[in-house]
Amino acid sequence: MSTQWMVGMAGATGLSYPGVEVVMRKCRVKRCDEERVFHEIQCMERATLSAWREKTDGK
């Protein structure tokens, strides 16, 4: 999903959820697993944004 980041003037703002949906479909995530996988992706998204903010704020 490295190409699915939305970027604004202040940097990355989050993942493009329609893009995430396409990637999940291409990776053949089972329908019964979609909600869990999406939640896990959101957790990783928040952690990544937080780490990037810390890196930027620490400069």
Sequence and secondary structure as in RCSB ss.txt:
>XXXX:A:sequence
MSTQWMVGMAGATGLSYPGVEVVMRKCRVKRCDEERVFHEIQCMERATLSAWREKTDGK
>XXXX:A:secstr
 TT EEEETTEEEEE HHHHHHHHHHTT  GGGHHHHHHHHHHHHHHHHHHHHHHHHT 
